[in-house]
């Protein structure tokens, strides 16, 4: 069992990049593209998160004998 | 024990990262905290495994049987997951969703404990029938 610190940095990095892109696009008057960028970043991170949550639920199910 | 220190450090680091990222992208901060909750939960489970083995051994030694311990452990598992999810919902500003999740957890635990209540009632009927 290991603690994957890399994932934390990955998500934080995506968050910072999306935030910067959002600012740049908003300031240049492209609000729609900024929203779509935020949404895309969120979907990417959610896909990474879904696997972790599935792993956790599987572990809980195994440990508590569901 | 090495894993404990790593996890504690990762959680503290995440608090700072969530504050930094969440200022601009609040949803990303929530997702980050959810990811770390899932990973820390995995570590918690890995520490609980030997405890569960001990409980099963105690059940064997005490000759309990009848799946009583299994029901209790399931209730504990549901309570742990529900509590974690409720806290995440509350932190994300969705208290009503968290409350509903808590209600769902309570309902499922009640549903799981029906056989316990049933056997308790049967026992009571047997005892009262003898009097």
Backbone of each chain as ProteinMPNN parsed JSONL, in Angstrom:
{"seq_chain_A": "XXXXXXXXXXXXXXXXXXXXXXXXXXXXXXXXXXXXXXXXXXXXXXXXXXXXXXXXXXXXXXXXXX", "coords_chain_A": {"N_chain_A": [[0.839, -1.201, 0.0], [0.676, 2.126, -0.97], [1.095, 5.692, -0.754], [0.029, 7.768, -3.146], [1.57, 10.442, -3.904], [2.064, 11.832, -6.168], [-0.301, 12.112, -7.609], [-1.688, 14.111, -6.249], [-0.143, 16.375, -6.775], [-0.407, 16.387, -9.536], [-3.17, 16.928, -9.906], [-3.311, 19.432, -8.645], [-1.608, 20.877, -10.326], [-2.987, 20.773, -12.77], [-5.21, 22.229, -11.989], [-4.057, 24.772, -11.52], [-3.085, 25.39, -14.073], [-5.47, 25.399, -15.566], [-6.739, 27.465, -14.266], [-5.094, 29.663, -14.921], [-5.376, 29.672, -17.725], [-8.086, 30.168, -17.854], [-8.216, 32.788, -16.809], [-6.711, 34.181, -18.731], [-8.204, 33.76, -21.088], [-10.641, 34.864, -20.303], [-9.98, 37.563, -19.885], [-9.364, 38.265, -22.468], [-11.764, 38.449, -23.617], [-13.085, 36.079, -24.273], [-15.244, 34.491, -23.023], [-16.844, 32.202, -23.269], [-15.119, 30.211, -24.245], [-13.391, 30.119, -22.119], [-15.015, 29.081, -20.103], [-15.516, 26.565, -21.214], [-12.939, 25.512, -21.169], [-12.434, 25.355, -18.406], [-14.342, 23.479, -17.765], [-13.463, 21.258, -19.232], [-11.006, 20.758, -17.985], [-11.963, 20.07, -15.467], [-13.347, 17.707, -16.053], [-11.249, 16.038, -16.88], [-9.783, 15.822, -14.469], [-11.74, 14.672, -12.878], [-11.963, 12.185, -14.08], [-9.547, 11.063, -13.339], [-9.964, 10.973, -10.64], [-12.164, 9.298, -10.31], [-11.281, 6.642, -10.566], [-9.762, 6.32, -8.251], [-11.704, 6.588, -6.257], [-13.306, 4.431, -6.87], [-11.49, 2.373, -6.313], [-11.229, 2.747, -3.547], [-13.853, 2.19, -2.631], [-14.044, -0.454, -3.417], [-12.118, -1.611, -1.805], [-13.228, -1.118, 0.732], [-15.51, -2.65, 0.484], [-14.392, -5.198, 0.287], [-13.01, -5.414, 2.734], [-15.003, -5.134, 4.758], [-16.608, -7.198, 4.114], [-18.825, -7.229, 2.136]], "CA_chain_A": [[0.0, 0.0, 0.0], [1.482, 3.348, -1.029], [0.348, 6.947, -0.879], [0.49, 8.348, -4.409], [1.64, 11.897, -3.759], [2.099, 12.386, -7.534], [-1.658, 12.458, -8.039], [-2.045, 15.396, -5.629], [0.536, 17.422, -7.548], [-1.0, 16.419, -10.874], [-4.463, 17.629, -9.842], [-3.034, 20.84, -8.344], [-1.03, 21.488, -11.529], [-4.089, 20.973, -13.727], [-6.014, 23.328, -11.444], [-3.355, 26.05, -11.728], [-3.063, 25.653, -15.529], [-6.842, 25.762, -15.968], [-7.017, 28.786, -13.693], [-4.376, 30.662, -15.735], [-6.054, 29.712, -19.039], [-9.378, 30.811, -17.62], [-7.968, 34.222, -16.659], [-6.254, 34.736, -20.02], [-9.334, 33.754, -22.031], [-11.67, 35.811, -19.823], [-9.512, 38.937, -20.116], [-9.377, 38.583, -23.907], [-13.156, 38.51, -24.057], [-13.594, 34.782, -24.751], [-15.823, 33.869, -21.823], [-17.363, 30.852, -23.563], [-13.979, 29.291, -24.319], [-12.872, 29.99, -20.749], [-15.905, 28.142, -19.405], [-15.283, 25.216, -21.762], [-11.627, 25.07, -20.67], [-12.617, 24.953, -17.001], [-15.141, 22.245, -17.773], [-12.597, 20.18, -19.728], [-10.059, 20.464, -16.89], [-12.703, 19.385, -14.407], [-13.646, 16.336, -16.516], [-9.971, 15.292, -16.843], [-9.468, 15.525, -13.066], [-12.76, 13.743, -12.38], [-11.628, 10.839, -14.581], [-8.466, 10.56, -12.48], [-10.513, 10.756, -9.295], [-13.144, 8.198, -10.307], [-10.569, 5.383, -10.344], [-9.357, 6.272, -6.837], [-12.905, 6.367, -5.441], [-13.698, 3.04, -7.128], [-10.544, 1.543, -5.543], [-11.565, 2.855, -2.121], [-15.106, 1.474, -2.38], [-13.763, -1.883, -3.574], [-11.396, -2.019, -0.586], [-14.184, -1.132, 1.853], [-16.396, -3.813, 0.28], [-13.636, -6.406, 0.601], [-12.669, -5.476, 4.165], [-16.18, -5.318, 5.6], [-17.278, -8.398, 3.618], [-20.136, -6.966, 1.524]], "C_chain_A": [[0.875, 1.254, 0.0], [0.565, 4.56, -1.144], [0.875, 7.649, -2.121], [0.449, 9.867, -4.356], [1.574, 12.56, -5.141], [0.726, 12.887, -7.979], [-2.087, 13.823, -7.491], [-1.433, 16.538, -6.437], [-0.051, 17.55, -8.944], [-2.288, 17.242, -10.873], [-4.244, 19.122, -9.573], [-2.49, 21.561, -9.575], [-2.11, 21.753, -12.574], [-4.944, 22.152, -13.286], [-5.385, 24.68, -11.728], [-3.359, 26.411, -13.218], [-4.44, 26.116, -16.008], [-7.184, 27.17, -15.483], [-6.366, 29.892, -14.53], [-5.057, 30.825, -17.101], [-7.382, 30.458, -18.935], [-9.23, 32.328, -17.543], [-7.627, 34.863, -18.006], [-7.428, 34.841, -20.998], [-10.419, 34.755, -21.615], [-11.273, 37.251, -20.14], [-9.533, 39.306, -21.601], [-10.784, 38.491, -24.497], [-13.714, 37.214, -24.607], [-14.152, 33.979, -23.572], [-16.273, 32.422, -22.07], [-16.24, 29.822, -23.592], [-13.376, 29.069, -22.934], [-13.698, 28.991, -19.958], [-15.649, 26.714, -19.882], [-13.954, 24.645, -21.281], [-11.73, 24.584, -19.231], [-13.323, 23.604, -16.93], [-14.284, 21.046, -18.205], [-11.599, 19.76, -18.645], [-10.729, 19.672, -15.79], [-12.978, 17.927, -14.783], [-12.386, 15.461, -16.448], [-9.661, 14.868, -15.403], [-10.474, 14.527, -12.492], [-12.489, 12.317, -12.841], [-10.507, 10.214, -13.757], [-9.004, 10.178, -11.109], [-11.412, 9.523, -9.227], [-12.475, 6.863, -10.008], [-10.201, 5.213, -8.874], [-10.564, 5.948, -5.947], [-13.39, 4.926, -5.626], [-12.803, 2.084, -6.341], [-10.914, 1.533, -4.062], [-12.814, 2.044, -1.79], [-14.894, -0.036, -2.468], [-13.063, -2.425, -2.322], [-12.341, -2.123, 0.606], [-15.086, -2.36, 1.736], [-15.688, -5.116, 0.631], [-13.409, -6.542, 2.098], [-13.893, -5.791, 5.023], [-17.114, -6.41, 5.06], [-18.691, -8.151, 3.084], [-20.43, -8.002, 0.443]], "O_chain_A": [[1.722, 1.419, 0.878], [-0.584, 4.457, -1.574], [2.029, 8.078, -2.154], [-0.549, 10.496, -4.707], [1.099, 13.687, -5.28], [0.599, 13.926, -8.627], [-2.762, 14.592, -8.176], [-2.097, 17.528, -6.747], [-0.183, 18.65, -9.479], [-2.482, 18.125, -11.709], [-4.895, 19.973, -10.181], [-2.855, 22.705, -9.845], [-2.146, 22.82, -13.187], [-5.353, 22.974, -14.106], [-6.071, 25.622, -12.125], [-3.598, 27.559, -13.591], [-4.56, 27.089, -16.753], [-7.823, 27.954, -16.185], [-6.985, 30.917, -14.816], [-5.284, 31.939, -17.572], [-7.745, 31.257, -19.798], [-10.018, 33.065, -18.136], [-8.155, 35.911, -18.376], [-7.622, 35.868, -21.649], [-11.033, 35.407, -22.459], [-12.09, 38.053, -20.594], [-9.694, 40.471, -21.965], [-10.963, 38.459, -25.715], [-14.709, 37.228, -25.332], [-13.611, 32.944, -23.184], [-16.112, 31.546, -21.22], [-16.368, 28.722, -23.055], [-12.911, 27.975, -22.614], [-13.156, 28.158, -19.233], [-15.574, 25.779, -19.084], [-13.845, 23.448, -21.016], [-11.187, 23.538, -18.876], [-12.957, 22.721, -16.154], [-14.37, 19.966, -17.621], [-11.374, 18.571, -18.416], [-10.156, 18.73, -15.244], [-12.86, 17.028, -13.951], [-12.438, 14.308, -16.02], [-9.321, 13.713, -15.145], [-10.108, 13.646, -11.714], [-12.743, 11.358, -12.112], [-10.503, 9.009, -13.503], [-8.568, 9.202, -10.499], [-11.426, 8.8, -8.231], [-13.03, 6.04, -9.281], [-10.31, 4.122, -8.316], [-10.469, 5.149, -5.015], [-13.828, 4.281, -4.673], [-13.284, 1.105, -5.771], [-10.918, 0.491, -3.407], [-12.844, 1.305, -0.806], [-15.478, -0.802, -1.702], [-13.358, -3.52, -1.844], [-12.276, -3.072, 1.387], [-15.393, -3.023, 2.727], [-16.292, -6.027, 1.197], [-13.582, -7.617, 2.671], [-13.819, -6.629, 5.922], [-18.26, -6.529, 5.493], [-19.645, -8.79, 3.529], [-21.486, -7.952, -0.189]]}, "seq_chain_B": "XXXXXXXXXXXXXXXXXXXXXXXXXXXXXXXXXXXXXXXXXXXXXXXXXXXXXXXXXXXXXXXXXXXXXXXXXXXXXXXXXXXXXXXXXXXXXXXXXXXXXXXXXXXXXXXXXXXXXXXXXXXXXXXXXXX", "coords_chain_B": {"N_chain_B": [[4.47, 2.214, 10.003], [5.532, 4.284, 8.623], [3.92, 4.961, 6.521], [1.84, 6.317, 7.739], [2.984, 8.798, 8.498], [3.619, 9.777, 5.977], [1.066, 10.025, 4.858], [-0.141, 11.875, 6.59], [1.469, 14.094, 6.074], [0.894, 14.47, 3.372], [-1.801, 15.129, 3.493], [-1.745, 17.557, 4.897], [-0.269, 19.073, 3.096], [-2.063, 19.101, 1.023], [-4.087, 20.691, 2.055], [-2.98, 23.229, 1.88], [-2.601, 23.373, -0.901], [-5.244, 23.171, -1.791], [-6.249, 25.556, -0.789], [-4.748, 27.331, -2.323], [-5.351, 26.638, -5.021], [-8.122, 26.606, -4.957], [-8.911, 29.231, -4.732], [-9.172, 30.454, -7.236], [-10.32, 28.399, -8.834], [-12.815, 26.87, -7.586], [-14.127, 24.425, -7.79], [-12.119, 22.7, -8.608], [-10.52, 22.629, -6.356], [-12.217, 21.286, -4.605], [-12.366, 18.801, -5.882], [-9.719, 18.021, -5.647], [-9.473, 17.757, -2.862], [-11.254, 15.663, -2.53], [-9.924, 13.592, -3.878], [-7.671, 13.25, -2.261], [-8.921, 12.505, 0.099], [-9.949, 10.019, -0.713], [-7.566, 8.614, -1.161], [-6.356, 8.725, 1.381], [-8.285, 7.358, 2.762], [-7.942, 4.81, 1.683], [-5.499, 4.18, 2.815], [-6.263, 4.121, 5.495], [-7.933, 1.88, 5.455], [-6.041, -0.081, 4.922], [-4.675, -0.154, 7.337], [-6.691, -1.034, 8.967], [-7.172, -3.652, 8.298], [-5.658, -5.795, 9.705], [-6.906, -5.476, 12.187], [-9.505, -6.248, 11.656], [-9.065, -8.946, 11.079], [-8.352, -9.804, 13.624], [-10.769, -9.393, 14.948], [-12.397, -11.279, 13.658], [-11.113, -13.559, 14.513], [-11.595, -13.402, 17.25], [-14.334, -13.716, 17.185], [-14.541, -16.369, 16.37], [-13.283, -17.59, 18.571], [-15.018, -16.904, 20.619], [-17.209, -18.241, 19.791], [-19.421, -17.088, 18.492], [-20.813, -16.81, 15.87], [-23.492, -17.165, 13.388], [-23.513, -14.925, 11.796], [-23.547, -12.457, 13.021], [-21.425, -10.695, 13.653], [-20.631, -10.043, 11.103], [-22.742, -8.448, 10.139], [-22.495, -6.26, 11.851], [-19.968, -5.32, 11.122], [-20.424, -4.602, 8.474], [-22.158, -2.466, 8.904], [-20.411, -0.704, 10.148], [-18.639, -0.185, 8.029], [-20.349, 1.084, 6.17], [-21.03, 3.318, 7.684], [-18.551, 4.602, 7.921], [-17.928, 5.283, 5.214], [-20.16, 6.868, 4.619], [-19.858, 8.969, 6.438], [-17.48, 10.153, 5.57], [-18.194, 10.968, 2.961], [-20.262, 12.719, 3.564], [-18.98, 14.776, 4.922], [-17.405, 15.782, 2.858], [-19.373, 16.722, 1.127], [-20.466, 18.744, 2.757], [-18.265, 20.456, 3.048], [-18.04, 21.283, 0.423], [-20.129, 22.951, 0.255], [-22.64, 21.89, -0.022], [-24.716, 21.164, 1.935], [-27.279, 20.069, 2.153], [-27.299, 17.891, 0.418], [-25.411, 16.325, 1.709], [-26.756, 15.806, 4.1], [-28.84, 14.254, 3.136], [-27.447, 12.058, 2.232], [-26.492, 11.089, 4.621], [-28.872, 10.321, 5.754], [-29.533, 8.277, 4.006], [-27.459, 6.48, 4.564], [-28.102, 5.834, 7.231], [-30.578, 4.601, 6.817], [-29.832, 2.363, 5.295], [-28.215, 1.012, 7.128], [-30.121, 0.406, 9.065], [-31.711, -1.298, 7.514], [-29.905, -3.367, 7.1], [-29.688, -4.33, 9.659], [-32.008, -5.684, 10.2], [-32.17, -8.601, 10.354], [-30.877, -8.934, 12.834], [-32.614, -7.654, 14.678], [-34.77, -9.291, 14.247], [-33.89, -11.821, 15.145], [-33.537, -11.157, 17.79], [-36.152, -10.582, 18.597], [-37.272, -13.124, 18.272], [-35.86, -14.512, 20.211], [-36.772, -13.173, 22.499], [-39.473, -13.927, 22.404], [-39.238, -16.655, 22.806], [-38.207, -16.713, 25.417], [-40.263, -15.433, 26.866], [-42.296, -17.187, 26.311], [-41.626, -19.372, 27.802], [-42.159, -18.618, 30.368]], "CA_chain_B": [[4.192, 3.564, 10.509], [6.038, 5.246, 7.634], [2.774, 5.359, 5.703], [1.068, 7.299, 8.508], [3.634, 10.114, 8.402], [3.473, 10.223, 4.593], [-0.331, 10.43, 4.65], [-0.378, 13.122, 7.336], [2.146, 15.17, 5.344], [0.155, 14.697, 2.124], [-3.063, 15.819, 3.828], [-1.411, 18.95, 5.227], [0.125, 19.707, 1.833], [-3.29, 19.291, 0.23], [-4.829, 21.834, 2.6], [-2.372, 24.435, 1.289], [-2.883, 23.368, -2.339], [-6.678, 23.467, -1.982], [-6.411, 26.996, -0.563], [-4.141, 28.056, -3.45], [-6.092, 26.363, -6.264], [-9.545, 26.882, -4.758], [-9.197, 30.666, -4.805], [-9.637, 30.724, -8.602], [-11.159, 27.289, -9.31], [-13.313, 26.245, -6.358], [-14.471, 23.026, -8.07], [-10.876, 21.936, -8.659], [-10.127, 22.442, -4.956], [-13.074, 20.231, -4.047], [-11.948, 17.519, -6.481], [-8.421, 17.678, -5.048], [-9.688, 17.248, -1.503], [-11.894, 14.34, -2.661], [-8.892, 12.617, -4.262], [-6.828, 12.947, -1.098], [-9.773, 11.739, 1.025], [-9.999, 8.633, -1.206], [-6.259, 7.979, -0.942], [-6.172, 8.56, 2.825], [-9.215, 6.284, 3.132], [-7.294, 3.555, 1.304], [-4.477, 3.913, 3.853], [-7.011, 3.744, 6.705], [-8.394, 0.495, 5.274], [-4.897, -0.987, 5.025], [-4.369, -0.314, 8.762], [-7.807, -1.707, 9.654], [-7.235, -5.073, 7.909], [-5.295, -6.694, 10.809], [-7.909, -5.356, 13.255], [-10.632, -7.088, 11.239], [-8.656, -10.344, 11.275], [-8.433, -10.069, 15.067], [-12.194, -9.48, 15.316], [-12.91, -12.575, 13.189], [-10.533, -14.575, 15.4], [-12.339, -13.304, 18.521], [-15.662, -14.302, 16.958], [-14.34, -17.828, 16.381], [-12.975, -18.012, 19.942], [-16.223, -16.76, 21.434], [-18.264, -19.106, 19.25], [-20.63, -16.29, 18.239], [-21.476, -17.354, 14.678], [-24.797, -16.601, 13.016], [-23.344, -13.727, 10.961], [-23.787, -11.228, 13.796], [-20.288, -9.788, 13.493], [-20.648, -9.586, 9.708], [-23.698, -7.327, 10.036], [-21.913, -5.112, 12.559], [-18.856, -4.785, 10.324], [-21.013, -3.903, 7.325], [-22.684, -1.188, 9.403], [-19.253, 0.18, 10.368], [-18.16, 0.219, 6.699], [-21.294, 2.075, 5.61], [-20.923, 4.541, 8.487], [-17.289, 5.279, 7.562], [-18.049, 5.881, 3.875], [-21.171, 7.929, 4.691], [-19.306, 10.116, 7.167], [-16.506, 10.815, 4.705], [-18.911, 11.621, 1.856], [-21.05, 13.829, 4.118], [-18.047, 15.876, 5.21], [-17.002, 16.371, 1.572], [-20.533, 17.5, 0.659], [-20.594, 19.95, 3.587], [-17.159, 21.348, 2.696], [-18.287, 21.837, -0.906], [-21.268, 23.864, 0.362], [-23.897, 21.199, -0.313], [-25.137, 20.545, 3.196], [-28.522, 19.294, 1.998], [-26.922, 16.594, -0.175], [-24.746, 15.578, 2.777], [-27.783, 15.332, 5.037], [-29.577, 13.17, 2.474], [-26.53, 10.91, 2.211], [-26.479, 10.58, 5.985], [-30.157, 9.628, 5.907], [-29.413, 7.033, 3.234], [-26.593, 5.585, 5.345], [-28.869, 5.347, 8.387], [-31.608, 3.68, 6.327], [-29.183, 1.112, 4.885], [-27.789, 0.313, 8.35], [-31.349, -0.169, 9.645], [-32.094, -2.418, 6.64], [-28.974, -4.47, 7.342], [-29.831, -4.886, 11.014], [-33.304, -6.369, 10.346], [-31.998, -9.953, 10.911], [-30.523, -8.843, 14.262], [-33.855, -7.381, 15.405], [-35.618, -10.471, 14.093], [-33.437, -12.876, 16.065], [-33.786, -10.655, 19.148], [-37.587, -10.775, 18.876], [-37.487, -14.568, 18.421], [-35.32, -14.867, 21.53], [-37.708, -12.643, 23.509], [-40.684, -14.748, 22.361], [-38.912, -17.939, 23.432], [-38.07, -16.514, 26.866], [-41.587, -15.126, 27.42], [-43.107, -18.394, 26.17], [-41.281, -20.313, 28.863], [-42.69, -18.164, 31.673]], "C_chain_B": [[4.625, 4.658, 9.538], [4.884, 5.842, 6.817], [1.936, 6.429, 6.399], [1.662, 8.698, 8.333], [3.483, 10.684, 6.999], [2.069, 10.776, 4.355], [-0.624, 11.752, 5.345], [0.246, 14.298, 6.602], [1.38, 15.515, 4.064], [-1.135, 15.462, 2.392], [-2.794, 17.293, 4.129], [-1.031, 19.737, 3.976], [-1.11, 20.03, 0.992], [-4.092, 20.486, 0.729], [-4.308, 23.13, 1.971], [-2.719, 24.517, -0.2], [-4.343, 23.711, -2.622], [-6.928, 24.96, -1.784], [-5.894, 27.794, -1.761], [-4.97, 27.895, -4.723], [-7.539, 26.827, -6.135], [-9.912, 28.35, -4.844], [-9.761, 31.036, -6.181], [-10.65, 29.672, -9.071], [-11.65, 26.492, -8.097], [-13.604, 24.762, -6.575], [-13.227, 22.147, -8.104], [-10.359, 21.659, -7.238], [-10.919, 21.327, -4.305], [-12.653, 18.864, -4.574], [-10.625, 17.058, -5.874], [-8.612, 17.116, -3.641], [-10.374, 15.878, -1.537], [-10.867, 13.269, -2.982], [-8.047, 12.24, -3.053], [-7.626, 12.183, -0.039], [-9.804, 10.274, 0.6], [-8.682, 7.915, -0.935], [-6.003, 7.744, 0.545], [-7.096, 7.448, 3.344], [-8.634, 4.915, 2.816], [-6.235, 3.166, 2.344], [-5.149, 3.455, 5.149], [-7.422, 2.274, 6.628], [-7.228, -0.475, 5.45], [-4.483, -1.19, 6.487], [-5.46, -1.096, 9.485], [-7.849, -3.215, 9.37], [-6.828, -6.025, 9.045], [-6.296, -6.67, 11.966], [-9.109, -6.253, 12.947], [-10.312, -8.571, 11.425], [-8.779, -10.732, 12.744], [-9.884, -10.243, 15.497], [-12.781, -10.825, 14.885], [-12.388, -13.709, 14.07], [-11.289, -14.602, 16.727], [-13.723, -13.934, 18.378], [-15.584, -15.827, 17.0], [-14.137, -18.331, 17.8], [-14.215, -17.956, 20.827], [-17.375, -17.637, 20.963], [-19.552, -18.354, 18.969], [-21.417, -16.843, 17.042], [-22.758, -16.629, 14.331], [-24.704, -15.307, 12.222], [-23.571, -12.416, 11.685], [-22.667, -10.212, 13.574], [-20.251, -9.211, 12.078], [-21.554, -8.384, 9.537], [-23.117, -6.071, 10.694], [-20.802, -4.465, 11.736], [-19.364, -4.04, 9.095], [-21.524, -2.519, 7.74], [-21.541, -0.201, 9.614], [-18.722, 0.703, 9.031], [-19.04, 1.292, 6.095], [-21.171, 3.393, 6.362], [-19.662, 5.316, 8.122], [-17.407, 6.006, 6.224], [-19.03, 7.05, 3.906], [-20.612, 9.179, 5.355], [-18.334, 10.902, 6.285], [-17.214, 11.611, 3.602], [-19.692, 12.838, 2.361], [-20.165, 15.045, 4.391], [-17.628, 16.573, 3.918], [-18.129, 17.245, 1.042], [-20.647, 18.809, 1.43], [-19.503, 20.958, 3.234], [-17.388, 22.023, 1.345], [-19.5, 22.779, -0.91], [-22.6, 23.241, 0.001], [-24.373, 20.418, 0.918], [-26.357, 19.664, 3.048], [-28.235, 17.925, 1.38], [-26.26, 15.706, 0.874], [-25.751, 14.99, 3.751], [-28.557, 14.162, 4.439], [-28.747, 11.892, 2.434], [-26.477, 10.252, 3.584], [-27.754, 9.78, 6.26], [-30.13, 8.277, 5.196], [-28.575, 6.004, 3.993], [-27.347, 4.981, 6.519], [-29.902, 4.314, 7.947], [-30.993, 2.328, 5.948], [-28.734, 0.317, 6.114], [-29.002, -0.327, 9.035], [-31.781, -1.41, 8.867], [-31.209, -3.627, 6.91], [-29.207, -5.131, 8.695], [-31.195, -5.55, 11.243], [-33.128, -7.797, 10.899], [-31.643, -9.962, 12.395], [-31.772, -8.631, 15.109], [-34.761, -8.618, 15.402], [-35.217, -11.567, 15.078], [-33.648, -12.46, 17.514], [-35.244, -10.871, 19.54], [-37.903, -12.255, 19.101], [-37.032, -15.032, 19.805], [-36.261, -14.418, 22.645], [-38.963, -13.514, 23.596], [-40.451, -16.094, 23.048], [-38.863, -17.811, 24.945], [-39.438, -16.285, 27.495], [-42.511, -16.335, 27.338], [-42.852, -19.399, 27.279], [-41.889, -19.924, 30.199], [-44.156, -18.591, 31.831]], "O_chain_B": [[4.161, 5.796, 9.609], [4.869, 7.025, 6.477], [1.391, 7.326, 5.755], [0.944, 9.659, 8.056], [3.254, 11.881, 6.819], [1.892, 11.831, 3.745], [-1.267, 12.636, 4.779], [-0.354, 15.369, 6.508], [1.232, 16.685, 3.712], [-1.519, 16.337, 1.616], [-3.527, 18.171, 3.671], [-1.409, 20.897, 3.81], [-1.193, 21.075, 0.346], [-4.701, 21.209, -0.06], [-5.082, 24.006, 1.584], [-3.083, 25.58, -0.704], [-4.649, 24.441, -3.565], [-7.715, 25.565, -2.513], [-6.495, 28.788, -2.169], [-5.26, 28.87, -5.416], [-8.113, 27.372, -7.078], [-11.083, 28.691, -5.008], [-10.701, 31.824, -6.286], [-11.695, 30.005, -9.63], [-10.985, 25.561, -7.642], [-13.372, 23.938, -5.691], [-13.265, 20.991, -7.683], [-9.828, 20.583, -6.962], [-10.375, 20.522, -3.55], [-12.588, 17.891, -3.824], [-10.426, 15.871, -5.617], [-7.989, 16.12, -3.274], [-10.114, 15.03, -0.683], [-10.919, 12.168, -2.434], [-7.741, 11.067, -2.839], [-7.081, 11.316, 0.643], [-9.698, 9.382, 1.441], [-8.674, 6.752, -0.53], [-5.495, 6.692, 0.931], [-6.732, 6.697, 4.249], [-8.808, 3.968, 3.583], [-6.091, 1.997, 2.703], [-4.68, 2.532, 5.815], [-7.281, 1.523, 7.593], [-7.381, -1.545, 6.039], [-3.998, -2.262, 6.848], [-5.194, -1.746, 10.496], [-8.484, -3.968, 10.108], [-7.563, -6.97, 9.334], [-6.517, -7.679, 12.636], [-9.655, -6.92, 13.827], [-11.156, -9.352, 11.865], [-9.241, -11.823, 13.078], [-10.202, -11.118, 16.303], [-13.552, -11.441, 15.621], [-13.092, -14.68, 14.345], [-11.588, -15.668, 17.264], [-14.227, -14.587, 19.293], [-16.441, -16.491, 17.583], [-14.715, -19.34, 18.205], [-14.44, -18.829, 21.665], [-18.391, -17.763, 21.647], [-20.644, -18.885, 19.169], [-22.554, -17.289, 17.195], [-23.072, -15.594, 14.918], [-25.723, -14.653, 11.997], [-23.764, -11.378, 11.052], [-22.92, -9.03, 13.34], [-19.89, -8.051, 11.875], [-21.19, -7.413, 8.873], [-23.233, -4.966, 10.162], [-20.699, -3.241, 11.657], [-18.827, -2.999, 8.714], [-21.345, -1.535, 7.022], [-21.668, 0.984, 9.307], [-18.396, 1.884, 8.907], [-18.546, 2.29, 5.57], [-21.204, 4.464, 5.754], [-19.691, 6.543, 8.024], [-17.043, 7.176, 6.103], [-18.779, 8.095, 3.304], [-20.853, 10.299, 4.905], [-18.354, 12.133, 6.25], [-16.882, 12.768, 3.343], [-19.776, 13.858, 1.678], [-20.547, 16.185, 4.126], [-17.508, 17.798, 3.876], [-17.896, 18.358, 0.57], [-20.895, 19.861, 0.841], [-19.764, 22.157, 3.131], [-16.994, 23.17, 1.136], [-19.855, 23.336, -1.949], [-23.577, 23.947, -0.252], [-24.418, 19.187, 0.924], [-26.477, 18.639, 3.719], [-28.842, 16.924, 1.761], [-26.505, 14.501, 0.93], [-25.63, 13.841, 4.175], [-28.888, 13.202, 5.135], [-29.274, 10.789, 2.582], [-26.424, 9.028, 3.701], [-27.729, 8.726, 6.896], [-30.631, 7.275, 5.706], [-28.921, 4.825, 4.061], [-27.256, 3.781, 6.78], [-30.089, 3.288, 8.602], [-31.562, 1.277, 6.244], [-28.857, -0.908, 6.141], [-28.925, -1.455, 9.522], [-32.161, -2.427, 9.447], [-31.683, -4.763, 6.947], [-28.962, -6.325, 8.868], [-31.504, -5.938, 12.37], [-33.852, -8.181, 11.818], [-32.043, -10.864, 13.132], [-31.982, -9.312, 16.113], [-35.415, -8.943, 16.393], [-36.059, -12.161, 15.75], [-33.908, -13.303, 18.373], [-35.543, -11.286, 20.66], [-38.684, -12.609, 19.985], [-37.702, -15.819, 20.473], [-36.521, -15.154, 23.597], [-39.459, -13.808, 24.684], [-41.311, -16.609, 23.761], [-39.387, -18.654, 25.674], [-39.75, -16.867, 28.534], [-43.397, -16.506, 28.175], [-43.733, -20.174, 27.652], [-42.112, -20.773, 31.062], [-44.775, -18.304, 32.855]]}, "name": "protein", "num_of_chains": 2, "seq": "XXXXXXXXXXXXXXXXXXXXXXXXXXXXXXXXXXXXXXXXXXXXXXXXXXXXXXXXXXXXXXXXXXXXXXXXXXXXXXXXXXXXXXXXXXXXXXXXXXXXXXXXXXXXXXXXXXXXXXXXXXXXXXXXXXXXXXXXXXXXXXXXXXXXXXXXXXXXXXXXXXXXXXXXXXXXXXXXXXXXXXXXXXXXXXXXXXXXX"}
